Structures are given as structure tokens and as C-alpha cells.
């Protein structure tokens, strides 16, 4: 009986050790699961899609235009949002005549944003005056532009509010499960 208790106690300690020194650091510092709530990223992300984000990725390689990120918005500290990066730090963004114009000082050019990830481009974008982003700011928007509460309403997103980049999502569409990988880690 004493031997059984000793073996059981050792097994419990092994499980606690694995949890504290393996699983917990991975969950806290590297990967984190999220569930999409709402329609602001449709048709690419749907309500109840399961996401896995890479938290350390944004520390190694800052978010790039077109990538999908999860963050705490400046309007509500208790929630997480998922949006797409549209403009990068120190760029200027303007919305005019249903087009998104970006001026990149690094490339020294102004261009109209091409968004191949948007399947439906028949939406209306309200004009927005130029916004100059600071060195630690991003401009983010939902893919469902008419239903998204994003940087157009609450302004630029500070880099320190970004939780991570979406690595992949698991979508439960009927009985079909789709796993879709996002964002190159390289």
C-alpha cells in the first residue's frame, strides 16, 4: 500500500512538473487559443472559428500588411479583437472614393491597397481624412468592412496592445472541419 501511494504521488508530481515547466510557459509566452465571436472578419473568419495565435511571433517579426492579428482594442480592456493589418508604423492612410490609399515613407511611394484576401469587394467605404501613424502604431480593419468596429472608428492601434498573429484556424462548417494556416513565420 505504501509503495502504491509513493508511485501515485510521484506520478502526480510528474504531471504538475510537466504542466508548470512545459505546458504553462508555452501557453503564456508562445501559443494561445482564441474563438472568433462576431461577423467583422467574414467571409474569411466566421463566428465560432477556433484560432491559434503565435504570441512570440510579433516580438520576433512585427506584423506586416495583410496579416491577421489578435489584440486588446483601446476601447475595451476586457475583450480581444481580431482584425487585419492595413497600414504599418509611420505610414499615412486615407480612404477616399471607396479606395484605401497608403503612403509609405520607407518605399517613398503612395499606392492604392490591393486586397486579394477580400472575396467580396462590393462594399462602401466612408471617406476618411489622412492619418499619419506613429512609429508604434498600426491601422487595422475587419474584412467585413461594413460590419467592423475598427481603426476607422477608434483610431490607430498601439503595438503594445497586440497579443499575437493568427497561425491557423479551425473552422467548423456543418460536419466539415477545415484547418487553414495563416502567416508565414519566416
N, C-alpha and C positions, 0 to 999 in steps of 0.2 A: 504494500500500500504506500509506504514512504517513497519507494522507487517511482511508482506511478505519479505521485504528487510532484516529485522532483522533475520528472520528464515533462509533465504538463506545465509546470512553472517555467522551465527552460523554453518550451515552445511558445508560451505567451510572451516571454521576454524577447524572443527572436522576432515575433510579429511586431511588437512595439518598436524594436530597433529598426526593422525594415521600414515601418511607417514613418518614424521620426527622421531617419537619416537618408532614406531613399525617396519614398513617395512624397512626403511633405515638401522637401526642397524643390522637387520637380514641379509640383502643383503651385507653389508660391512664386517661383522665380522663372520657370521656363514655359510650361503649357498650362492653359486654363480653359475649361469648357464654358460655353455660353449657349443660351437658347434665344433665337430671334423672336421678338414679340412685336407685332405690328406689320404694316404693309409698306413702310417707307423705302424698302430696298427691292421691292418686286419690280420686275419679274425674275431677278437673279437670286434673291433670297426670299424665302417665304416664312410666314408666321409658323412657329414651332420647329424650324430648321435647327439642327444641333451643330454648333460651331466648336472648333478647337482653334485657339489662338496661340501665337508664339509671343510671349512677353519679352523675352530677351532679344528677339529679332530687331525690335525698334531701338534698342540700345546699341546694337552692332551696326545696323544699317538703317538710317532714318526712312520713314515712309516715303514712297515715291508716288507720283501722279498715277491715278488709276487703281492703286491698291485699296483694299477694304480694311478698315481698322475698327477696333472697339475702343471706346473711351468714355470718360465721365464728362458730360457736357457742362458748360459753365452755368447753365440754368437750373441744374438739379444734381446735387452731390450724391444723391441716393440711387441714381439709375446709371445704367450703361447704355450707350447708343452704338449702333453700327452704321457707318457711312463710308463713302468713297472719297479718297483724297483727290481734290480737283486742282488746287493751287498750292505751291510749295513756299517755304520761307523766302522772304524778300521779293516775291513776285507781286505783280499787280493783277487784279482780276476785275473784269467789268462784264455785266450782262446787258446786251443791247440787241434789239431786233431779233429776239429768240436765239441768240448765239452767245457763247461764253468766250470772251477774249482774254488772253493771258499775255502779259509782258514779262519775259524772263530776262533779268539783267545779266545772269550768267551766260545765257546764249545771245544776249543783246538782240532779241527779236520779239515781235508781237505776233501771235498766231491765234487762230480760232481752234478751240479744243475739239478734237475728233474723238468721239466716244463709241468705239466699236462694241463695247460691252452692253450698250443700251439697245435692246431689241426694238422697242417702240420709241421712235423719236418724234412722235406726233403729240407733243405736249407744249404747253405755253409756259415760257419763262418770263416773268415780270422783269422789266428793266431794273438794273441796279447800278448805281454810281460806282466809279473806280474805288477799290480798296487796296491799299498798299500793306502787304503783310510784313510783320517784323521778322527778325531772324529766328524767332522761336514759335512762329505761328503757321498754321495750315488753314486752308479753306476746304470744307467738306460738304458734300451734298448726298442725299439719298438718290438711288436710281429711279425711284418713283417720284419724280420731281414735283408733281402737283400735290402729293400727299406727304411730303417730307418736311419735318421741322429741323432745320439745319443752319449752317453758317449764314445763309441769306437772311435769317430771322435774328439770330443771336450773335453773329459776328465770327471773327476768326477763332480757331481752336489753338490753345497753347499746347506746345509739345509735351509738357509735363502731365497733361491730362490723358495722354494716350496710354492705354493699357497694353495693346498689342495688335499684331497683324493677323488677319484670318489666314490660317494654313489650309484648312479644308472644312467642308460642311457635310453633314449627313442630312439628306432630305427624305422625309417620309411622305411620298406621294402615293396615296392609296396603299396598295400592298407592295409597291416597288420602293426599294431603298436605293438611293443614289448617293455615292460618295464623290465629291468634287474637290479637287485640290486647287488651292489658290496660292498666289505669291511665291515666287522663286526665292529660296533662302540664300542663294549665292551672292 
